[in-house]
Amino acid sequence: MSIDSDADLRGMQRAGHAVAITLAEMCQAARAGIITADLDALAARTLARLGAQSAPKLVYQFPGHTCISVNEEIVHGIPGARVLQPGDVVKLDVTAECDGYIADAATTVLLAPVDPVAARMKQCALAALAAGLEVARAGRFVSDIGRAVSACADAAGFAVVRELCGHGVGRKIHEQPEVPNYPDRFSRKRLTEGLVIAVEPMLSATRSRALETGDGWTIRTKNRSLAVHEEHTIVVTGGAPLVLTAA
């Protein structure tokens, strides 16, 4: 969607705030020994307190309120009986609907003892997200975001997961345009003032294809290498974007 009115902006800010607060509370609660279903239940209570609800559950009947993906799992992990272990690499992904507006963000939590490679990957993903946001300006090509993200990954010796990408968001969870994490040489789409998109670097320790697992939701690296994920929903402007899901 594009922001066409003050009401649109306020609506997206409310949805973004709900996502940011929910993610922050999940990060604080994530620890070795917690069951992922309990972490998800905490998120559900937080969303309800903020007047929001899980968009994936509402739209896609996802079997959880949030996505919790661990280690080689990249995205769409289902909360359940899994107990988080020391050293786990945990991706938390929250997509909230609030009064008809939807915002989406994710982050990676590293449980102690932290693997040095995982630590470098998370820092790389954060740097890649920052680089992507820096070029996400009206008039630039959508592919400039992917070019910035992939340059960070390449420089650090990691790989972008090419089958998964960012996307438009706002009235639906997934809208146009797609926002790949690599420079798509066939894309000539430009970013426009007011456009709402989710920028989300997903990186793996070694180059790997994405593979859907048997539960029909969870996507992992085919070679089981570690994966990390960072994401924000933003509004494109002529300058620095407005980050709706910043804490």
N, C-alpha and C positions, 0 to 999 in steps of 0.2 A: 504494500500500500504506500501511498504518499500522504504526508501530512497536509491536509487542505484547510484546516481550521484550528482555532484554539482548542476546541473541544477534542479534536483528534489528538493534539499534542498532550493535553491533560490526561486523556484516556490511556495513551501509550506510556506516559510517565507513571501512572498508577500501576499498570501491568508490570513495567520494568522495576518499580520499587518492590512489588511483591516478589518478583524473581530474585532480586538482589538480597533481600532480607532472608528469604527461604534458603538460598545458597549459603549465606553467611552462617545461619544457625546449623545447617547440615555440616558445614566444615568444622564448626566448633565441636559438634557431637561425634564426628568420625574418629574412631580409635580402634585399635586391635581389641577383639572380643565382642564388638557390637554386631548384632544381626542386621543384615541390610534391610529386612522388612521393618525393623524398628526405626532405622534411620529414615525410611520412606514414610512411616507413620508420623514421625516428628514433622516432616515436610508438609504432610497433609494438614496437620493441625495448624501449622504456621500459615499456610495458604488460606485456610478458612478464617483464621483470625484477621487476615488482611483483606478479606472480602474477595478472594480469588479462588480459582480451582485449577486442577491439573488439566491442561489443554490436551495432552496425548490421551488421557483417559476419556475425556469428553468427546474428542473427535474420532480417535482411532480405537477406542476401547482397549487401550494399553493396560496390561495387568499390573499396574502400579501407578503411583502418583508422580514419581520421578524415575529417571533412568540412572542406574548405578552400575557402572561397568568396571571390572577389576582386571588389572595386569594386562594380558593380551587382548582383552575385550576393549573395543574402541568406543562403541556407542550402543544405546538401546538395551543395556543390561537390565534384566527384570529383578526387582527387589524380591527377596525370599528368605530362605532358611540359611543362606550362606553367612558364615561368621568371618568377619574381616580378620586377617592375620598380620603379625608384625612384618613390615617391609612391603605390604601391598601398595600398589599404585591404583588409586581409586578415582574414577571419573564420575563427578556428580553433574547431572544435566537437568535443569528445571525449566519447564515451559508452562507459563501461567496464562490463564484467561481471566480477564477482569472486565465486566460490563461490555463484552463484545470485542475487546482488544487483547492481543496476544503478544507476549515478549518471551525471549528465549536466551538462556545463558548457561555456560558450563565452566567448570574448573576441575583441576586435578589436585587431589590431596595425596601426599606421600606419608605413609605411616612409618614410624621409626621401627628398626634402624633403616635409614634411607639409603637405597642403593645409589652410588655416585652417578651411574648412567641415568637413572631415573631423575635425579636432581638436575642434571644437565639438560635432559629432555624437557622438563617442566620450564626451566628458564628459557630454553629455546622457543617453546610454544608461546610463552608470554611475550618474548621479544618479537616473534612472528606476528602475534596479534597486534602489538603496538605498531609494527611496521605497516601492517595492513590498514589499520585505522588512519595512519598518517597520510596515506594516499587516497583514502576514501572521501573524495571531494567532488562536488558537482563539476561536471565537464570532463572528468577523468574517465578512462575506460574501466569497466568492471574487471577486466583481466589484469589491470595494474595491481589490484589487491593480491591476486594469486602470484604475480611476479614478485611482490615484496615478501609474501609468506614463504615461497619456495626458496628465495635467496637466503633467508635466515636459516632454513632447514639445511640447505646444501652447505652453507658455511660451517655449520656445527657438525656435519657428518650424519645427519638424520634424514628421514624421507617423509614426504607428505603422502597421505593416503589418498590416492587420486580418485578412487571411486566415490568418495564422500565429499560433500562441499557445503558451503554456506548457502544462504537463500534469502529471498524476500520474506517478510513476515509482517503481521499486523492485524489483519482481519481473519487470516487463516494461518496455520502453522507453517506451511510451505507455500510460498508464492514466488512469482518471477521477480527478479532474475536469479538464476543459479549463480553462486559465487565460488568458483573453483579455487583450490589452494595451489594452483599452478597457472602459469600464463597460457591461457587457451588462445592459440594463434588464429582460431576461426571466429572468435567472438569480437564483434565491433560495437557491442552495447556500451553506452555511456551512463555514468551515474548522474542522476538528476536531483535538483534541489527538493528536499523533503522526503526523498525515498527512504523507506525503512528496510534495513537488511540485517541479517545475522552474519557476522564474520566469525568463522570458527576453524582455526588451524587444528588439524588432527594429524599427529606425527607418529611414526613408528621408529623403533631403534634401528631396524634394517629395512630395506625396501621389501614390501610385501603387498599382496593383494588383500582386499577385504573379503571376508567370508561370512555368510549368514549361517548361524548355528541351527541346531535342530529344534530349538524352541520357537523358531519363526520370527524372533525379534532381535536377539543379541547378534551384533556383528563384531568379529574379532579379526586379528591378523592371521592370514593363512599359515604363516610360518611360526606363529605364536610368539613373535617378538613383542616387547613391551610397547604400549601405546599411551599417548597423552592427548588431552583435549582442553582447549581454552576457547571461550566464546563470549561475545557481547552482542546485544541488539543495539543498533545505532540509527540515528537520523542523519542522512547526508545533508551537508550544507556547503556553502562556498568556501568555508574554512575548515577548521577541525570539526569532526562530527560530534553530535550530541550523543553521548553514551547513556542510553536509557537504563541499562542494567548495572551501572556502577554502584558499588556499595556506598 
